Amino acid sequence: MIEWLHPGLLFIATALIIPLLNVALRRIFLLIIPLIAITSVATMSPGNYGEFTFANVTILMGKVDKLTLVFAWVFTLMSFIGNLFSLHLKNPSEHVAAYLYMGSALCVVFAGDWFSLLVSWEIMAFASAYLIFASHKEAATRAGFRYLLVHVTGGVLLFGGIVLHGLETGSFVFGPLVDENGQGGGIAYTLVLVSFLINAAVPPLNAWLTDAYPEATVTGAVFLSAFTTKTAVYVLIRTFPGTEILIWLGVIMALYGVIYAVLENDCRRLLGYHIVSQVGYMVVGVGIGTEMALNGAGSHAFAHIIYKGLLFMGAGAVIHMTGRRKLTELGGLYRTMPWTVFLYMIGAFAISAFPFFSGFVSKSMVIAAAAGDNRAIIVLMLTVASSGTFLHTGLKLPYYMFFGKDCGLRPIEPPINMLLAMGIAAVLCIGIGVFPNVLYALLPYPVDFVPYTAVHITTSLGILMFTAAGFVLMLKFLDPEKTISLDTDWFYRKGAKVFMWIASKPIASFEGAISNISDTVILKSLRGAATRSLEVDVGLVDGFVNGVARTALFVGTTARRLQTGIVTHYAAAMIIGLALSLSFYFLLWLE
C-alpha cells in the first residue's frame, strides 16, 4: 500500500517512457498518467511526506495542506486537458517536455524545503523552454534563448537568496520570509522576491512572457499559460503574504496588461498581456494578505488556469487550421469553425467576469478584499482593468479573429481531441461560476463571501455593457494593424548583446590562452601513440558534446549553427557571475 504518491515525481518519472511507446499506446498513456495524478490529489491527507536528510539538510518532498491542494487540483486537471489537446502530436519530444514541465511545477507546489523548490524551479524553466524551441523557427529559437536568459538569471538570484537565508537562519524549511506584520528585509529577502517577481511577469520584468509565448508551439503555449506564472503566485502566497509593495505592483500589472493589449495584432501576444493583467489581481491579493485576499488569490489562480488555457486553445486551434495568428489576417471564421467560436467565447466571458462564469466568482473576491481593507483606489483601478479585459479578450480579439472582415479562409474545425479539451475547460468555467462553493471549499481559509448579490450582478453587467458600447463607438481607433508595441524586452535584447560579447570575447580569450598553455605542456610530454590517442579522445569528446547539443536543442537548421564554444562561454559567464555575486553577498553577511 503506497502511503503517498507524489504527482510531480510521477510525471517526471513517466516522461522517460513516452518515447518508447508506439502512437496508439502513447495516446492512452498520456491520459492515464494525469488521471492517476488527479486520483492521488483527491486521496491526499494533510501532512509531511518524503522527508529525508541530505548533506545535513532536511529535504521535504511533500508538504500537503489546503493551499497545496488548491494548486495541485488545478495543475493536475490542466495536465489532463493539455495532454488531451495535444494528443494528435506524433513527435514524442513535446510530450516529454510537457511532462517534465508539469511534473516540476507540481514539485514546486509540494516542496517543503528551499532546495527541493530550487531544483524544481530550474527543471521547470528548461522544460518549458523546449516548448518554445520546438516550433523550429528562427523567431522561436531567439525568443527561447531570451526566455532562458531571463529565467536562468532568476534562478541565480533565487539560489543566492536561499544560501544567504540559510546562513542567516540556519534553516532551509520553505515558508514565509515576512513576519506576522508583513515586514521583511535584507539581501536574501530581496533576491528571493525579485526571482519570484520575474516568474510572475511583474513589469518591468514581464516581457519574457509576451516575447516567448506567441512563438511556442500551438500545444506548448497552452501548457505555458498554465504553470509558470501560477507557480510564482503560489510561492508568493507562501513566502510574502501581506507585503505592501505587492499591492501596487499587482495594480500596475493589471493595468499594464490591458493597455498593451490595445496595441496588439498577434492573437497569442494579446492573450499573453492578459496573463500579465490577470496575475496582477492575484499579486494584489497576496499583498493585501488578509484571509479573504489570499483566498481570492488562490481561487483566481484556479479559475485563471482553466479559462486562460481555454483561450489559448481557441487561438491555437485557429493557428493550427489556418497557419495565421495576426488578427488583421483573420476574420469570417465563424462560418466554418462555429464550435471553436462558441468554446472560445465561454473562456472570454469567464475572463471578463460575466455572471455565472468562473472569473465572476474569483476576481470579485480579490476586489471585495481590497474594499474590505479600505483601499478604494485599488478597487477603482482593478475595476478599470476588468473593463479593459472584456474590451480586448471578449470583444476585440473575437471580432477580428472570427467575425469582422472576411479573410476568405474556410478552415474546418480542429481535430476532435482539441475540441474535447476545449469542451472540458468550458464546462469547468461554467461549473465554477454556477457552483462557486465547490471551489470555495478547497480554499485555505473559511470563505465568508457571497458573489451573487443584486448589487454585484447589476454593477458588473453595467460595466460590461458600457464597455461593449464603447467598443462599438471606438472600433475604428482599435485597428491593430496601425500600431506597433515596444515593451521592456528591448532592454535585455540590447543588454544580451553586451553579455554575449563578454562571454564570447574576454572569456573566450582567457579560455583560449589557458587551452594553448595546457596543450603545449601536454604535447611536449606525450609522444607517438599517446599523442594520437589524445587526438582521438579529443575528437570523440568534441563530437559527443556537439551531438548532445544538437539533440537537446532540437531546433532544426538553426540549432546546427550553434557552436559548442558559445554555449560553453555562456555557461562560464553565468557561473562566474554567480560565484562573484555569492562572494559579494557572503562578505556583506560577514560584516
Secondary structure, 3 states (H helix, E strand, C coil): CCCCCCHHHHHHHHHCCHHHCCHHHHHHHHHHHHHHHHHHHHCCCCEEEEEEEECCEEEEEEEECHHHHHHHHHHHHHHHHHHHHCCCCCCHHHHHHHHHHHHHHHHHHHCCEHHHHHHHHHHHHHHHHHHHHCCCCHHHHHHHHHHHHHHHHHHHHHHHHHHHHHHHHCCCECCCCCCCCCCCCCHHHHHHHHHHHHHCCCCCCCHHHHHHHHHCCHHHHHHHHHHHHHHHHHHHHHHCCCCHHHHHHHHHHHHHHHHHHCCCCEHHHHHHHHHHHHHHHHHHHHHHCCHHHHHHHHHHHHHHHHHHHHHHHHHHHHHHHHCCCEHHHCCCHHHCCHHHHHHHHHHHHHHCCCCCCHHHHHHHHHHHHHHHCCCHHHHHHHHHHHHHHHHHHHHHHHHHHHCCCCCCCCCCCCCHHHHHHHHHHHHHHHHHHHCHHHHHCCCCCCCCCCCCCHHHHHHHHHHHHHHHHHHHHCHHHCCHHHCCCCCCHHHHHHHHHHHHHHHHCHHHHHHHHHHHHHHHHHHHHCCCHHHHHHHHHHHHHHHHHHHHHHHHHCCHHHHHCCCHHHHHHHHHHHHHHHHHHHHHHHHHHHC
